């Protein structure tokens, strides 16, 4: 089965073609960083308009890259949520129109399920079951995964997610948009320990996360201290270390709680080198294995959407002609393919 994937949930327009027999054939991505940079964050209306401009050319390119025509596509997968409603509707309407024109099934994919399954795109892919640490934008989740659509949320962010905390802390330190990568780069030049920041909720049982207090602690340090460039780097390093230690400790707890020895890490923060190194050391010390998608598949992309859609379409899941974009969509609402009549959002 050959599936066209479309991702337009926020500020990246992406397309991909995945073949269940041959793997990922092609993928394309257009980033809107330059469009939103002067605003210091994503402007939803501008994002939607840019998706309209860029999506059709990207589809043409990815079809050409994969040597595919409409007659070669067996299904279309698109991100149905969560995300910005206007942006989601661009991808959903184009995907549904193509599926109707080509007389093939279409499926709306949960954005976080895409991230969760992104490591399956690699040659060395994990086997089920595993624990997933999803750290993507506004989401920080620990999920027990027994198969496609068989998810149990073990812990989640109660306020700011890790990615949001990175972005907001970057703004506090006067760093440019996008803040997360800029803060990580600054942290690489600093040394943790000069400032003392909390490791949120590590002294409490359970697997939930809370990073708003950590962000506030950075704000207080920045307000009360005279920060030269070296101090800014040290504060960024301490902040990053606090996030890394918190995520690592909670991931270890999740593995111990479930008795599962495999951890996968996905989402934009999953590309952070300090986090990858910490999790690798921690999981190996427990006798387990940790899997990461390549960095380009940590951020939003259509390859993961095409893969997740292909798995569901193969199992017989299909949406009807109506569709709906969902700004919020709990991962626990998904069911395994074949269990429900439809996975329509």
N, C-alpha and C positions, 0 to 999 in steps of 0.2 A: 504494500500500500504506500502510495506517495502522497504526502500531505503538505500543503502550503500553510505556513504559520504566519500570523500577523500579530504584532504587539504594538499597542498605542496607549498604554495605561497612564503615562505621565509625559515625560519630556524626551523620550527616544522613540523614533519611528523605526520599526524593524520588521524584516521579512526573512523567511527561511523556507527551504524545501527539505523535508526529511523523508527518507525512504526506509521502510521497515526491514527491507532486505539488504540495503547497501549503506544505511546510516545517513548522516548529515551530508547532503549534496551541495548546499550553498546557503550562505546567510549574508544579509546586508543590514547595516544600521546607520541611521542618521541621528546625531546628537544635537539637541537644542541648547547646549550650554551657552553658545555665543548669543543666542536670542534672548535668554533670560539673565545673562550676567549683569547687565546694567541695573536690573531690578533687585538683585540680591536673592532671587528665588524664583520659582516657577510661577508664571502668570497663566492661569488655566485657559483663558480665552485665546491668548497667543499660541499656547501649546496646541489647542484644537485646530486653529487655522493652519499652523505649520504642518500638522499631520495631513490635512487635506491636500496641501501642496506637494508633500514629499511621498505619500504612500503609493500612489499609482506608479510613478517612475521606479520606486524601489521594487515593486512587484515585478515590473517588466525586467529589471536587472537580474533579480534572483531567479526568475524563470529562465532567462538566457544563460546565466551562470551554471544552472543545473541541467541545461539542454532539455528543458521541459516546455511543453505547450499546454493549453487548457485540456487537451485530450489525454495528457499524461497524468493529470492530477486526479487523485481518487477521493480527496476530502480537503476541507479547509478548516483550520483551527484558528481561533482568534481569542484574545484576552477579553473576557466579559466582566472582570472585576477582580479584586477591588482596585480603585484608581479614580482618576478624574473623570466624571461622567461624560463631559463633552468629548474628551480625548478617546474614551472607550467607545463612544457611539460612532466615531469616525471609522475605527477599525472594524467594529461589528457590522456596520451597514455595508462597507465595501466587501467584507468577507461573505456576508449573506448574499449579496448581489452576485458575486463571482460563483458561489456554490449553486445558486439558482440558474445562472447562465450556463454553467458547465454540467448541470444535472448531477451533482455529487452531494453527499451529505456535508453538513457543517456542524461544528461543535464549539460552544463557548467554554473557554478554559479558565480556571481559577489561577490568577497570577502567582499566588504563593505555591500552588501545586506545581506550576512550571519551575519555580526556583527549587523546590524540594526534589524534583526529578532531574534537575540539570546535571548532576554527576553521572547520570546514566548515559550521557552523551560521550563520555570518555571511554577509551579502550579498556581501562581497568575500572570497571563499574562495580559498585557494591551490590551485594545480594540482600534481599529482605530476610529478616527484619533489621531495621536500624533505627537509631535516634537521629533526628534532624535538628540542627541548630540553624534557624532561619533568621538572618539579620539583614533585612532589606528595607531601606527607607523608614517608613513609619511602623515597621513590624519587627518585633523580636519575639521569637517563638521557640519552644522546645517541643518537638512532636515525636511520638512513637509511631513508627511506620511499619505496618505489617504487609503492605502491598499497595498497589495503585488504588486510591480512594479509601484505604483503610487506615485512617489517621486518628490518633488520640492526642489532643493537646495536653501536655504535661505542665507547661508554664508559659506565661506571656507577659508582655510589658503592661504595667498598670497605669503608666503615664507616658513619659517620653521613651521612645524606643532608642536603641543604641545609635542608630543612624541619625535620628533627630538630635540626639545629644551631641554627636560629633558636629553636625551642621550649626547648631546654636552656639556651641562653645567656640567654633571657628569665628562666628560673627563677633562674639565677645572679645576675641583676641585680634579683631581687625583683619581677618584673613579674607581673601577674595572667594567668590562663588566659583565652583562648588566647594563648600567648606570642608567636607569630610576628607578628601584627598589632600587638600592644602594643610589641614591640621596634622595629618599623618606625616606629611613631609617635614613640617616644622618639628614634630616630636622626634623625628630621626636625628635632629641636631641637638636635642636636649637630653637631660639626665633626670630620670624620676628620683624622688626622694627629697628634693629641696623644698617642695611644698607637700603638705599632708592633706590628701583628699580621701573622702570615705569610699569604701567598697560597698555599694548599696545592697542591703537586704542579705548580705552574706551571714549575718549573725542570726537570721531568722530561718526556720525550717521552710521547706517548699522550694518551688522552682520558678516562681514569678520574678519579674524584673521591675526595677524602678530606677530611672536615670535622671529624673528632673532635679532631685536633690544634689546630685553630683554636678550638674550644670550650674545650680545655684552656688555651690561651694566654689566653683571656678570664678563666678561673677564676683563673689566676696573677696577672693584673693586678688583678682585683677583690680578691684576698687581700692583695696587697702594697701596694696604694694606698689612700689614704683617699678614698673616692668620695662627694663631695657630689652634688647633683642635676645640676649642670653636667658633672661628670666622668662620671657614669653616662651622660648623653646623648652625650658625646664618645666613650666606649667603645662604646656601641651603634652610633654612626655609623661608627666604624672597623671594627667587626665587619661591619656591613652592606656597607661598601665592599669589604672583603676578599672576601666572598661574591660580590658583583656583579662584581668584576674577574675572579675565578676563573671564574665561569660564562660571562662574556663572552669571555674569552680562549679557553676550551675550545670554545665555539660557533664562534668564528672559525676555529680549527684544523680543526674538523669540516667547515666549508664549504670550506676550502682543500683538505683531504684528499679530499673526494668530488667536488669540482668543481661542486657544486650551489650555486645562487645564492639559494635560498629557505630561510628558517628559520621554523619555527613554534615558539611557546613556549606551554606549557600546564601546568596544575597550580596548586596554591594559591600557591606562591611566584611564579608567573608573573603574579600580580596586583600584585606589588611595584613601585611607581612608579619607584624608582631603577633596578631591573633593567630595566624596560621602556625607560627612557630610554637606558641604556647600550647595550643590544642594538640599539635603533633606530639610534643614531648609528654603532655599529660596522658593522652590516650594510649600511647605506646607503653608508658610506665605501668598502665593497668593491664597490659597484655592485649589491647584491642587495636583496631585500625581506624584511621580517619581518612575520609575522602573529600576532596575539594574539586569543584569544576574549575577549568582554566579561568583566569581572571576575566577574560572577555565575556564569559558566561555567568559571572557573578552579578554583574549589573544587568539591567533589563535587556532582553534580547528575544528574538523570535524563534531561535533554535529550540529553546526549552518549551515554548508554546507549541511548536510543531510536534515535538516529541510527545508531550503530554496528550495532545489532541489525537495523535496517531494511536497511542495506547488505548484510549477510550473508544475511538472509532473502530479499531480492530475488535474490541469486545462487544460491539453492537450498539454503543451509546450514540444517540443522534438528537439534535435539536429540531424542533419544528420551525416553520417559517417565521414565527414571531421571535423577537429577541429583546433583551433588556440589559442595560449596563448597570452594574451595581457598585456604588462608591464603597460600600462596606459589605463584606461577605465572609463570615466566619468559616475557617477551614473545616471545622467539625461538621458543617452542613453538607459537605460532599459525601457521596456514597461510592462504593466500589462500582466499576462499570458492570452493567448487567443486573445490579441489585435494584436500581430504580429504573423507571421507564425512560427517563430523560435526565440529562445533566443540565438542562437549560437554565440559565441564570434567571 
